[in-house]
Structures are given as structure tokens and as C-alpha cells.
Amino acid sequence: MDADVFDSVLSTVKRFVRDEVIPRESEIEETDDIPAELVKGAAELGLFGYALPEEYGGLGLSIVEDVELAFALGYASPAFRSLFGTNNGIAGQVIVAEGTDEQRARYLPAMASGELLASFALSEPEAGSDAASLLTTAERDGDTYRINGTKRFITNAPRAGLLVVFARTGAPGSGAKGISTFLVEADLPGITVEEHDQKMGQAGSWTADVLFNDVTVPAAARVGEEGQAFRTAMRSLDRGRLHIAAVCVGMADRLLAESVTYAAQREQFGQAIGSFQLIQGMLADSKTEAYAGRTMVRDAAQRFMKGESTTTVAACAKYFCSEMVGRSADRAVQIHGGNGYMRGVPVERMYRDARLFRIYEGTSQIQQIVIARSLLREAR
Ligand code: CAA
């Protein structure tokens, strides 16, 4: 996108976040839902398709622009970003990268406008970190596949019209080599989306179990070659992990802003607590770490754009930034003292919201494994 146009998109989104989303964060928390006006506003801003190609109605942002937008979105309640995160990220990028022209034309325009939400259905009750061990099956039957199994913690599933489903087409135990992807319309007979989960944080962002009981899809619903989908999932997650790292930086900025404001106003021992060096130390640590995270994300995004292999740098960024925002949230609560432990205070909510970043799209331990394995592979 032209730099001036992108600057204008970014400032409009920042304004929307500040003027519309932040004032309604308590409502999102209390209702566990996103107000209809914010959904409409997001659609008007093109946020349901910011990373989808322009030819299909998206804004066509590059990964370098995507992370700048994510810094801005991360500043507000993560449930807002999550609403359109799967369309642009892990689910949408599978269709962009591997879909046929027909599949792209059928789904991407509706996704870009916000009319259609897509979910990425990889995780299962017995296959979380070990994604290659998934048990959902897709049995070929002439021109169709029959899908059976259970998917777990599927973000946006209760709102989704399209499920990007990873299922085993190979023999049981075929591991990463026996998995295929299917574009499954959520209203097909045999699909049950359970009530959304009750989570520790990130209220308003819905995850749920999805059950497939003899769900029949045409063979044309398969994305890419049979048995090649594990790589597809991993590539999509590489990009997704970098985006999440950027969201963490955005939240770290907000935590710091809340902490600085509080430290400047709150008085103890006859002066603002910000004048005490032990408080200053915490502010400085949070600032330094947020800066390191932002720099890392920008560097990884540049490498992505240049076509370098990004698996390791995306894992490094996700690992560092998700751990970093956890430390930042902890300091923010500490700076706020007893007030920071009270419901309704933004840092208390963010402390709970931030906890998920170290778990989803690959835990910190999975990122460590990805990073170390690639170092050892290079050494060999
Ligand atoms: N890009 C391309 N190919 C890749 C790849 C990548 N990033 N990572 C792995 N592959 C390929 C490998 O090269 C290998 O291919 P060959 O056999 O041809 O060499 C194949 O995929 C299998 O790879 P591994 O042997 O490394 O597989 P593994 O079983 O040991 O597992 C893992 C690898 C990194 C642990 C992986 O399972 C993983 O990332 N687990 C975490 C799962 C995860 O992140 N889940 C998130 C779910 S979605 C979510 O949270 C979002 C949400 O809804 C909010």
C-alpha cells in the first residue's frame, strides 16, 4: 500500500481504538461480547480483511504494515482484534496462500467485508502442542470427504460461517504427513458448535469446541494437495505468531501508559509515587522491554517481506514478546498496588488477558523448541 494511504489507515484505526474501543472495554468485559457498533465500525474500516488481497476486497496490507496495525490494535481489549484476527491471519492466510482461484473468489470477498467469519480448526482435545497427532479424520468417498472428530478452543467458532479444518486423510498414526485442509461451511449437517468457553481472560473473544459427525464436503473443498496440510498450518502459524508478538507490544505500550499516568498522580509519603526510584525502575524496565519487542517484531517483519525463512524469527518474536507483556502486566499491577488488584481497573483485566499470549498459537515452550531445533539443524 502507498505509504501515505497506509499512514492515514493507521491513524484512523488508532483514533477508532482510542475514541470508540477503549471507552467500551468495561462493557466488553461485563457482557463477554463485542458491541454491535464496534463490529460495524471495524467492518467500515476494512479491518475484517486488512491482510487479505485488494483484488478480493481486502486492504492488502503487507506483513510490515500488518505489525504496525497490530501495535495499534494491541493497545485496546484483545477481544476487539480477535474478532477479525482469524479472517486476516491463521484462517485467511491458508486460503490466500493455498486456495484455488475458485476458493478465493468464493470466500475472501465475504470475509474481507466482515459478512463471513472464518476459524482455524487445528487443535483437538488430545492434540494441542502436538498438532501433528490430530485425530479428526476425512475419509474419501468418491467425490466427497466425510469428516469426523472434535476440535477444541476454536477461536471465533460460535460466530464463524467457515471453518478451515485440518483432518487426517492418511492412515492412523501417519503424523504430519497424513493431514489435509478443508474449507467447511459451518452450517453443514453434522456440525455442532458448543457453547463458548469460560476463560480466565480475553472476555468477548469466543472459543468453543466444534464437533464433526459424518460431515460431508465435496472434494473441491480440500485446500492444496492431500497430505500436505501440516506445512500449510505451520506456515500460517509463522505469520500468525509474528502478528501476536506485535499485539503483545501494543498491550505492553498500554500497560506502560496506564502505569506512568498512575505513578504521576498517585501520592504516598507526601509525593507522587513516580518520584521513587523503585517505581522508576519498573517503568524503565517495561519501557526497555517494549522497545526491544517492537524492534524485534519490525526486524522479523522485514525479513518476512524479503522472503527469508521466518520460522525462527517469528518464534523468537512470539516467545520474547508474549513473555515480555506478562512481565509488564505484572509490574503494572505492582505499581497500581491494591488498586491494581481490583476488578474494573484496566491493568487487572490486562494481567489476565496477557496470560493467554504465552499459550495460544504455540506455547512459549513450543517456540523454544522451534528455535533450538532450527539452530541444531543448521549446525548439522
Ligand atoms: N514451515 C514449513 N514447514 C514446516 C514448518 C514451518 N514453520 N514447521 C514444520 N514444518 C514441516 C517440517 O519441515 C516437516 O516436514 P518434513 O517431514 O518434510 O521434513 C513437517 O512439517 C513436520 O515437522 P516437525 O517434524 O517439526 O513436526 P513435529 O510434530 O515435531 O511438531 C511443532 C512441530 C513445532 C511442535 C508443531 O507441532 C507446533 O508448532 N505445535 C504447536 C501447535 C500450535 O501452535 N497450535 C496453535 C493452534 S491455533 C491457535 O492457538 C490460535 C487460535 O485459535 C487462537
Boltz pocket constraint, residues with backbone or C-beta under 6 A from the ligand:
constraints:
  - pocket:
      binder: B
      contacts: [[A, 90], [A, 120], [A, 122], [A, 123], [A, 128], [A, 129], [A, 130], [A, 131], [A, 132], [A, 153], [A, 154], [A, 155], [A, 176], [A, 230], [A, 231], [A, 234], [A, 235], [A, 237], [A, 238], [A, 311], [A, 359], [A, 360], [A, 361], [A, 362], [A, 363], [A, 366], [A, 369], [A, 370]]
      max_distance: 6.0
